[in-house]
Amino acid sequence: MGLCFSKGNRADSDQHVEFVGGNVQPVTSKEDWDQKLSEAKRDGKIVIANFSAAWCGPCRMLAPFYCELSEKHPSLMFLLVDVDELTEFSSSWDIQATPTFFFLKDGQQIDKLVGANKPELQKKITAVLDSVK
């Protein structure tokens, strides 16, 4: 399972990886976050928030899969928070490693996954979908 803890060597970050695609929505500010959570609550959607970083190898490896999941599960809201762009906000969520995924219902955390573990992410999404049937 891949994790990134700090900004170590950025030599590999010149390869472009698309973090936002499919139905993944980038979060650009705290206000943007609040607006998206309100929208999800209004629409009865569960939110999956990916706290990630462009320099993080495991995050980059998982990004296409996260985009793919967002296309397969339009009933969920997939968000992307760049921990470097929203440092203070990310700190308020106590992000210790990237990627960290939070599963939120009505703005409240219902689950969490730390690390780039594709099977576990898929399993948690399936569990969340089963819980709302």
C-alpha atoms as one frame of an Amber mdcrd trajectory, in Angstrom:
protein
   0.000   0.000   0.000   1.497   3.334  -1.040   1.673   6.358   1.235   3.421
   9.693   1.048   4.335  11.504   4.230   6.307  14.501   3.019   7.428  16.314
  -0.071  10.662  14.347  -0.542  12.145  14.151  -4.028  10.058  15.806  -6.727
  12.139  14.531  -9.644   9.342  12.295 -10.911   6.675  14.988 -10.824   7.474
  16.251 -14.325   5.344  13.423 -15.727   1.831  14.787 -16.122  -0.943  12.833
 -14.425  -4.572  13.848 -14.742  -5.943  14.054 -11.191  -9.267  15.546 -12.240
 -11.281  13.692 -14.842 -14.503  11.794 -15.128 -16.811  13.178 -12.437 -14.029
  14.182 -10.029 -14.469  17.763  -8.850 -11.482  19.741  -7.563 -11.940  21.670
  -4.326 -10.312  25.085  -4.627 -11.224  26.696  -1.281 -12.990  26.124   2.039
 -16.018  27.936   0.575 -15.943  25.629  -2.454 -15.827  22.620  -0.080 -18.835
  23.911   1.901 -20.772  24.530  -1.307 -20.066  21.027  -2.658 -21.024  19.406
   0.664 -24.293  21.393   0.724 -24.986  20.276  -2.847 -24.309  16.626  -1.913
 -26.578  16.879   1.132 -29.345  18.450  -0.958 -29.026  15.710  -3.602 -28.696
  12.896  -1.036 -25.215  11.972  -2.294 -22.409  10.460  -0.286 -19.110  12.296
  -0.764 -15.726  10.685  -1.285 -12.993  13.237  -0.675  -9.486  12.383  -1.876
  -6.818  14.404  -0.035  -3.895  14.090  -2.404  -0.728  15.777  -3.693   0.685
  16.202  -7.191   4.177  15.095  -6.062   2.952  11.910  -4.325   3.750   8.784
  -6.373   0.957   6.603  -4.909  -1.542   9.459  -5.407  -0.493   9.752  -9.053
  -0.794   5.985  -9.500  -4.322   5.973  -8.047  -5.628   9.121  -9.826  -6.822
   7.396 -13.049  -8.583   4.698 -10.986 -10.307   7.371  -8.856 -11.508   9.103
 -12.054 -12.740   5.762 -13.385 -14.662   5.093 -10.150 -16.283   8.535 -10.420
 -17.636   7.617 -13.853 -18.903   4.216 -12.662 -20.687   5.665  -9.623 -22.463
   8.923 -10.556 -24.675   8.576  -7.471 -21.632   9.508  -5.354 -19.793  12.844
  -5.320 -16.041  12.497  -5.879 -13.915  15.415  -4.645 -10.197  16.088  -4.891
  -8.347  18.241  -2.363  -4.716  19.147  -3.095  -3.062  19.218   0.335  -0.449
  21.719  -0.893  -2.988  24.161  -2.303  -5.285  23.933   0.726  -2.706  23.346
   3.469  -4.632  24.865   6.364  -7.882  23.165   5.363  -6.120  19.790   4.967
  -4.524  20.215   8.395  -7.988  20.689   9.891  -8.758  17.146   8.652  -5.585
  15.840  10.316  -4.095  14.463   7.100  -0.996  12.473   8.098  -0.331  10.791
   4.735  -1.510  11.002   1.155  -3.686   9.805  -0.323  -6.347   9.874   2.384
  -9.975   9.282   1.443 -12.888  10.419   3.586 -16.401   9.110   3.062 -19.000
  11.661   4.166 -22.763  11.509   4.523 -24.568  14.762   5.324 -21.156  16.299
   5.987 -20.253  13.706   8.628 -17.453  11.164   8.283 -18.747   7.612   7.890
 -15.486   5.970   6.801 -11.847   6.677   5.992  -9.051   5.037   4.003  -5.375
   5.988   4.181  -3.145   4.854   1.331  -3.329   3.937  -2.335  -5.105   0.632
  -1.862  -7.313   0.058  -4.941  -9.101  -3.095  -3.702  -9.867  -1.494  -0.318
 -11.120   1.722  -1.937 -13.390  -0.320  -4.224 -14.596  -2.377  -1.229 -15.432
   0.742   0.805 -17.293   2.305  -2.129 -19.311  -0.893  -2.575 -20.111  -0.918
   1.164 -21.214   2.732   1.026 -23.431   2.054  -2.009 -24.936  -0.996  -0.292
 -25.721   1.098   2.801 -27.898   3.516   0.819 -29.941   0.931  -1.097
